[in-house]
Amino acid sequence: MMDQGPYRDIDSVSSKWRKLNSTVNRFCEEYNKLYTSDRRSGWNDEDVFKRALEKYKDNHGSNFPHVRAWMVLKNDPKWAPIPNEVAMAKRQKTSETGSLSAGGSDARCHINLNDDADFDEDEYNVREPERPPGRDKTKKERAKGKGKERVDPNMVEFMEHLKVYNDISAQKSKAKERAVEEKSRASDEKLKEKVRLSNEKIRISDEKIRLKEWEIMMMNVENEPEPKRSMLKKLQNDIMKKHQII
């Protein structure tokens, strides 16, 4: 999905996930703290993100390496920021009287501590998002038949992306196979042509040799002086033996 290297199944990346998960959790500590309680006046989410990157580098001595993975994980309840209940409640209450801006600025904020008696906890209660069950717990619940099937929209989207990725990978594999077959076929044709030419050269060479042998056999060696006559006779004798004439 992230176009980084070949496709790998869950088992092959489990060790990578443990390391990535630990690093993302450390970054979330910096980001979520800034997002919920240390957010400065006028900051937007991009400002919080940039400051979190700086704090991570200061505290851990290196840049945060898994920004793209964090972008995927940050909206899941396990990694999402948990709002500060008191801060959120007072902001909501005082914003109604104009003492605090809707953007969350705490500059020149005037809060009467005696107003706490009128504070309605039920009205401003901010509940912590439900954490998803761990892997081992989920396996046990399924084994006992007590686990309830839940359709996670993120997982559905992930599976759709995975299906598209697998389809594209399959198409690429088929294209590569066809390319290899075409290359092999072209190589075979080229090899056959080389063999044909080589055989043709051998045939022509054999024809030339037989023609020369015929010329030697038709010579009247008796009129030739020595030692040429003896050599020609020997050649004629060897040629006859070669062709099993004698």
Rosetta blueprint (number, residue, H / E / L):
1 M L
2 M L
3 D L
4 Q L
5 G L
6 P L
7 Y L
8 R L
9 D L
10 I H
11 D H
12 S H
13 V H
14 S H
15 S H
16 K H
17 W H
18 R H
19 K H
20 L H
21 N H
22 S H
23 T H
24 V H
25 N H
26 R H
27 F H
28 C H
29 E H
30 E H
31 Y H
32 N H
33 K H
34 L H
35 Y H
36 T H
37 S L
38 D L
39 R L
40 R L
41 S L
42 G L
43 W L
44 N L
45 D H
46 E H
47 D H
48 V H
49 F H
50 K H
51 R H
52 A H
53 L H
54 E H
55 K H
56 Y H
57 K H
58 D H
59 N H
60 H H
61 G L
62 S L
63 N L
64 F L
65 P L
66 H L
67 V H
68 R H
69 A H
70 W H
71 M H
72 V H
73 L H
74 K L
75 N L
76 D L
77 P L
78 K L
79 W L
80 A L
81 P L
82 I L
83 P L
84 N L
85 E H
86 V H
87 A H
88 M H
89 A H
90 K H
91 R H
92 Q H
93 K H
94 T H
95 S H
96 E H
97 T H
98 G L
99 S L
100 L L
101 S L
102 A L
103 G L
104 G L
105 S L
106 D L
107 A L
108 R L
109 C L
110 H L
111 I L
112 N L
113 L H
114 N H
115 D H
116 D H
117 A H
118 D H
119 F L
120 D L
121 E H
122 D H
123 E H
124 Y H
125 N L
126 V L
127 R L
128 E L
129 P L
130 E L
131 R L
132 P L
133 P L
134 G L
135 R H
136 D H
137 K H
138 T H
139 K H
140 K H
141 E H
142 R H
143 A H
144 K H
145 G L
146 K L
147 G L
148 K L
149 E L
150 R L
151 V L
152 D L
153 P H
154 N H
155 M H
156 V H
157 E H
158 F H
159 M H
160 E H
161 H H
162 L H
163 K H
164 V H
165 Y H
166 N H
167 D H
168 I H
169 S H
170 A H
171 Q H
172 K H
173 S H
174 K H
175 A H
176 K H
177 E H
178 R H
179 A H
180 V H
181 E H
182 E H
183 K H
184 S H
185 R H
186 A H
187 S H
188 D H
189 E H
190 K H
191 L H
192 K H
193 E H
194 K H
195 V H
196 R H
197 L H
198 S H
199 N H
200 E H
201 K H
202 I H
203 R H
204 I H
205 S H
206 D H
207 E H
208 K H
209 I H
210 R H
211 L H
212 K H
213 E H
214 W H
215 E H
216 I H
217 M H
218 M L
219 M L
220 N L
221 V H
222 E H
223 N H
224 E L
225 P L
226 E L
227 P L
228 K H
229 R H
230 S H
231 M H
232 L H
233 K H
234 K H
235 L H
236 Q H
237 N H
238 D H
239 I H
240 M H
241 K H
242 K H
243 H L
244 Q L
245 I L
246 I L
